[in-house]
Amino acid sequence: MMATIGTYYPADSFWHHCDPRSKFGVVLALIAVLLGGGNTGLVVGCLMVPMLFVTSQISLKIAGQILRKFKWLIGVTFLANLFFPWPFPDFWQGLQSQCAPAVLVTIRLSALLVIAMWLSLVTRPTAIVDGLNRLLKPFDLLKLPIEELSLVMMLVLRFIPELMAESETIMIAQRIRGIEPKLTWRTSHTWIQSTMIPLVIGSIRKSAAMAIAMEARGYRPGAPRTSMEELKLKWSDWVVMALCAGLVVWMILF
């Protein structure tokens, strides 16, 4: 399950061949519709999410795996919106009035998580960074470190799947030794020693190896760099971006 989270999913679909900039447009348009479109935007966004997965030849089970992976974040968000703020003197009356908004916020958060993961499933990490670098290129006039920010994002996208896979390996090794790695109040100290500390040490070793590899390949901050695959917008990318712009305009007008 963890191997699919944040990992590129190879397939021969329309979205896999699109430019990452047009896919950024899809994600931003859906985020705008989900957050600013009211209940109608919520319905449209929730209908678009399974359509994106189906047209990308990605099973909807992966969307369920993503939601299960972030179940604690979703649960805490639901409880926070259910109980805060609490100006109601009657407990049950407060629950009835707060329940519907808490559910809507939870659905929006779930849809946003799935949409963000969809982008990483249909786009290689290097393509995501190149597309973001192209989109933020005008900010070079403001002397902002765009290339450094893109490099940081690439390293984050590169390490998240590896850290998840390494945590899964640590937990499997513990189960083989007869230890069930569960985080509870009683086992929190043991869980930190047996799971978190090896994971932190492993991430430090990987970051050190990455730094040595970058230095050996002659990487220098601020130096001009080239890309193996030059990005080029096709007519289909322009159509996708025009549809995204139309969706946002529809949300603003109606």
C-alpha positions in Angstrom: 0.0 0.0 0.0 2.7 2.5 1.0 4.6 2.0 -2.3 1.8 3.7 -4.2 1.7 6.8 -2.0 3.6 9.6 -3.7 5.1 7.2 -6.3 4.8 7.6 -10.1 2.3 5.1 -11.6 3.4 4.2 -15.1 0.6 3.9 -17.7 -0.2 4.9 -21.3 -3.0 7.4 -20.7 -3.9 10.9 -21.8 -2.8 12.5 -18.5 0.5 10.7 -18.5 1.5 12.3 -21.8 0.3 15.8 -20.8 2.7 18.6 -19.9 3.1 19.0 -16.1 2.1 22.6 -16.4 -1.4 21.7 -17.7 -1.7 19.1 -14.9 -0.8 21.9 -12.4 -3.6 23.9 -13.9 -6.1 21.0 -13.4 -5.0 20.7 -9.7 -5.2 24.4 -9.1 -8.6 24.7 -10.8 -10.0 21.8 -8.7 -8.6 23.3 -5.5 -10.3 26.6 -6.3 -13.6 24.9 -7.1 -13.5 22.8 -3.9 -12.6 25.7 -1.6 -14.5 28.5 -3.2 -17.3 27.0 -5.1 -19.7 26.3 -2.2 -21.7 23.1 -2.2 -22.0 23.1 -6.0 -18.2 23.3 -6.3 -17.9 20.5 -3.8 -20.1 18.3 -5.9 -18.3 19.1 -9.1 -14.9 18.5 -7.5 -15.9 15.2 -6.0 -17.2 14.1 -9.4 -14.0 15.1 -11.1 -11.7 13.2 -8.8 -12.9 9.6 -9.9 -13.0 10.8 -13.5 -9.3 11.8 -13.3 -8.4 8.4 -11.9 -10.4 6.5 -14.5 -9.1 8.5 -17.4 -5.5 8.0 -16.0 -6.0 4.2 -16.0 -5.4 4.2 -12.2 -7.6 2.0 -10.0 -9.9 3.8 -7.6 -8.5 1.4 -4.9 -5.4 3.6 -4.8 -7.6 6.6 -3.9 -9.0 4.5 -1.0 -5.5 3.6 0.1 -4.5 7.3 0.1 -7.5 8.1 2.4 -6.7 5.2 4.7 -3.1 6.4 4.9 -4.2 9.8 6.0 -7.1 8.6 8.2 -5.7 10.2 11.3 -5.4 13.6 9.7 -8.9 13.3 8.3 -10.3 12.2 11.7 -8.6 15.0 13.6 -9.9 17.5 11.1 -13.4 16.2 11.5 -13.3 16.3 15.3 -11.7 19.8 15.3 -14.5 21.2 13.1 -17.1 19.3 15.1 -16.2 20.6 18.5 -14.6 24.0 17.8 -15.8 26.7 18.1 -18.4 25.7 20.7 -20.7 28.6 21.5 -23.8 26.4 22.1 -25.1 25.8 25.6 -26.8 22.6 24.6 -24.4 19.7 23.8 -26.7 17.8 21.4 -27.9 21.0 19.7 -24.3 21.9 19.1 -23.5 18.5 17.6 -26.5 18.8 15.2 -25.5 22.2 14.0 -21.8 21.5 13.7 -22.0 18.0 12.2 -22.9 19.0 8.6 -20.1 21.7 8.3 -17.6 19.3 9.8 -18.5 16.6 7.2 -18.2 19.1 4.4 -14.8 20.2 5.5 -13.7 16.6 5.8 -14.9 15.8 2.3 -13.0 18.8 0.9 -9.8 17.8 2.7 -10.1 14.2 1.5 -10.6 15.4 -2.1 -7.6 17.7 -1.9 -5.4 14.9 -0.6 -6.5 12.6 -3.4 -6.0 15.3 -6.1 -2.5 16.1 -4.8 -1.6 12.5 -4.9 -3.0 12.1 -8.4 -0.5 14.6 -9.7 2.4 12.6 -8.3 0.9 9.4 -9.7 0.7 10.6 -13.3 3.8 12.8 -13.3 7.4 11.9 -12.7 9.1 13.9 -9.9 11.6 15.5 -12.2 8.8 16.6 -14.6 6.9 18.1 -11.6 9.9 20.1 -10.6 10.6 21.2 -14.2 7.0 22.3 -14.7 7.0 24.2 -11.4 10.3 25.8 -12.4 8.8 27.0 -15.7 5.7 28.3 -14.0 7.7 30.3 -11.5 10.2 31.6 -14.0 8.7 35.1 -14.1 9.6 35.5 -10.4 13.3 35.5 -11.3 12.8 39.2 -11.9 12.2 39.6 -8.2 15.5 37.8 -7.4 13.7 34.9 -5.8 15.7 31.6 -5.5 13.3 29.7 -7.9 15.8 26.9 -8.8 16.7 26.3 -5.1 13.0 26.0 -4.2 12.5 23.6 -7.1 15.5 21.5 -6.0 14.0 21.3 -2.4 10.7 20.2 -3.8 12.3 17.6 -6.0 14.2 16.2 -3.0 11.0 16.1 -0.9 9.1 14.3 -3.7 12.1 11.9 -4.0 12.4 11.1 -0.3 8.7 10.7 0.7 8.2 7.4 -1.0 11.5 6.1 0.1 10.8 7.0 3.8 7.4 5.3 3.6 8.9 2.2 2.1 11.7 2.2 4.7 9.1 2.5 7.5 7.2 -0.4 6.1 10.4 -2.4 6.0 11.1 -1.6 9.6 7.6 -2.7 10.7 7.8 -5.9 8.7 11.2 -6.7 10.3 9.6 -6.2 13.7 6.6 -8.4 12.9 9.1 -11.1 11.8 10.7 -10.9 15.2 7.3 -11.3 16.9 6.8 -7.6 17.7 3.6 -5.8 16.7 4.5 -2.2 16.1 1.5 -0.3 17.4 1.5 3.2 18.8 -0.4 3.4 22.0 0.0 5.4 25.3 1.7 2.4 26.9 4.0 1.5 24.0 4.9 5.1 22.8 8.4 4.9 24.3 9.1 1.5 22.8 7.6 2.6 19.5 9.8 5.6 19.2 12.9 3.6 20.0 12.1 0.7 17.6 10.5 2.6 14.7 11.2 6.4 14.7 14.8 6.4 15.6 15.9 3.9 12.9 13.8 5.8 10.4 15.5 9.1 11.3 18.9 7.5 11.2 18.1 6.0 7.8 16.9 9.4 6.4 20.1 11.1 7.6 22.2 8.5 5.8 20.2 8.8 2.6 20.5 12.6 2.7 24.2 12.4 3.2 24.5 10.0 0.3 22.4 12.3 -1.9 24.6 15.3 -1.0 27.8 13.3 -2.0 26.1 12.2 -5.2 25.2 15.8 -6.1 28.6 17.0 -5.4 30.2 14.2 -7.4 28.0 15.2 -10.4 29.2 18.8 -10.3 26.0 20.4 -9.0 26.5 24.0 -7.9 23.7 26.2 -6.6 22.8 29.0 -9.0 24.7 27.5 -12.0 22.7 27.1 -15.3 21.4 23.6 -15.7 19.8 21.8 -18.6 17.1 19.1 -18.7 17.1 15.7 -20.4 13.5 16.2 -21.6 12.5 19.7 -22.7 8.9 20.5 -21.9 6.7 21.6 -24.8 3.0 22.5 -24.6 0.9 20.6 -27.2 -2.6 21.6 -28.4 -4.1 19.1 -25.9 -2.4 21.0 -23.1 -3.8 24.3 -24.2 -7.3 22.7 -24.4 -6.9 21.4 -20.8 -5.7 24.8 -19.5 -8.6 26.5 -21.3 -11.1 24.1 -19.7 -9.6 24.7 -16.3 -9.8 28.5 -16.8 -13.4 28.1 -17.9 -14.2 26.1 -14.8 -12.7 28.8 -12.5 -14.6 31.5 -14.4 -17.8 29.6 -14.1 -17.2 29.2 -10.3 -16.6 33.0 -10.0 -19.7 34.0 -12.0 -22.2 31.5 -10.7 
